[in-house]
Amino acid sequence: MLDKHQNNTHWAVRLNPTHGMFIAFLMSSFYATVPSSVGAALAEQLRRESLLVMSHGDICPKNIIVDKSQIIAIMGWDCAGWYPDWWEYVKFFEARTSDKNSDWYEYASEIFCEEFPAELAAYQGVVRCQLP
């Protein structure tokens, strides 16, 4: 399990990971001073049991190779793994982009077959509670 950010990375190794293990992993990365009620509320928002699917984990402009308007390769598979079905969507919004790609986030509805706004909001809360 891997949760990589611009300035830090949280990781853990689990055999046969489950959705519950993944949520526990995210919660274990919190500051000790995060009130337990905040952690419980965030965990509850991510509680919906979901399939673990193979995810790239770092879809962003620098990892997409385009030639003549065709995607020819996806690079940067170092964050790939088995994650809840909403993981790719929430990590999409963590991507850092240059000014010329500032509209990147507006394409989410065209890139993803399914959007996960509740999980996105909850994960943004998780990020704000994580240790640096």
C-alpha positions in Angstrom: 0.0 0.0 0.0 1.3 3.4 -1.0 0.1 6.9 -0.5 2.6 9.2 -2.2 2.5 13.0 -2.1 4.7 15.7 -3.3 6.8 15.9 -0.1 6.1 12.6 1.6 5.2 9.0 1.1 3.3 6.6 3.4 3.6 2.9 2.7 2.9 -0.5 4.2 3.2 -4.1 3.0 0.2 -6.4 3.4 -0.4 -9.9 2.1 -3.8 -10.1 0.4 -4.9 -6.6 1.3 -8.5 -5.8 1.8 -10.5 -2.5 1.6 -10.6 -2.4 5.4 -6.9 -2.8 5.7 -6.4 0.0 3.2 -8.6 2.4 5.2 -6.8 1.4 8.4 -3.5 2.1 6.6 -4.7 5.6 5.7 -5.9 6.3 9.2 -2.5 5.1 10.7 -0.7 8.0 8.9 -2.5 10.7 10.9 -0.9 13.1 13.3 -1.4 11.9 16.9 -3.2 15.1 17.7 -6.0 14.5 15.2 -9.2 14.0 17.3 -10.5 10.4 17.2 -13.9 11.7 16.2 -12.4 13.3 13.1 -10.6 10.1 12.1 -13.7 8.1 12.7 -15.8 10.5 10.6 -13.3 10.3 7.7 -13.1 6.5 7.9 -16.9 6.3 7.9 -17.0 8.3 4.7 -14.6 5.8 3.1 -16.3 2.8 4.5 -18.2 1.7 1.5 -16.9 -1.7 0.7 -15.3 -1.5 -2.8 -13.4 -3.8 -5.1 -9.6 -3.6 -5.0 -8.5 -2.9 -8.6 -5.1 -2.5 -10.3 -4.5 1.3 -10.3 -1.7 3.4 -11.8 -1.8 5.7 -8.8 -0.2 8.8 -10.4 -2.1 9.7 -13.5 -0.9 13.2 -14.4 0.3 15.1 -17.5 4.0 14.1 -17.1 3.1 10.4 -17.1 1.0 10.5 -20.3 2.8 10.3 -23.7 0.8 11.7 -26.6 1.7 11.6 -30.3 -0.6 13.2 -32.9 -3.5 13.4 -30.4 -3.2 9.7 -29.5 -2.1 8.4 -26.1 0.7 6.1 -26.9 2.1 5.3 -23.4 1.4 5.7 -19.7 4.7 6.1 -17.8 5.5 6.2 -14.0 4.1 3.0 -12.7 6.0 3.2 -9.4 2.8 4.0 -7.5 0.8 1.2 -9.0 -0.9 -1.4 -6.9 -4.2 -2.9 -5.8 -6.4 -0.1 -4.4 -10.1 0.7 -3.9 -12.0 1.5 -7.1 -12.1 5.2 -6.2 -8.3 5.6 -5.6 -7.3 6.5 -9.1 -10.0 9.3 -9.1 -9.0 10.8 -5.8 -5.2 10.7 -6.6 -5.9 12.4 -10.0 -6.7 15.6 -8.0 -3.3 15.3 -6.1 -1.3 15.7 -9.4 0.8 18.8 -9.6 0.6 20.5 -12.9 2.4 23.4 -14.7 0.6 26.6 -15.6 0.1 25.3 -19.2 -1.8 22.3 -17.8 -3.9 24.2 -15.3 -7.1 22.9 -16.9 -6.1 19.3 -16.1 -8.6 18.8 -13.4 -11.5 19.9 -15.6 -11.0 16.8 -17.7 -11.8 14.3 -14.9 -15.3 13.6 -16.2 -13.9 12.8 -19.6 -11.1 10.6 -18.3 -13.0 8.6 -15.7 -16.0 6.4 -16.5 -17.1 6.8 -12.9 -16.5 9.7 -10.5 -16.3 9.5 -6.7 -17.1 12.9 -5.3 -17.8 11.7 -1.7 -14.5 9.7 -1.6 -12.7 12.7 -3.1 -14.0 15.0 -0.3 -13.1 12.5 2.4 -9.7 11.8 1.0 -9.0 15.6 1.0 -9.8 15.5 4.7 -7.4 12.5 5.1 -4.6 14.4 3.4 -5.0 17.3 5.8 -4.6 15.0 8.8 -1.5 13.1 7.6 1.9 13.4 9.0 4.4 15.2 6.7 
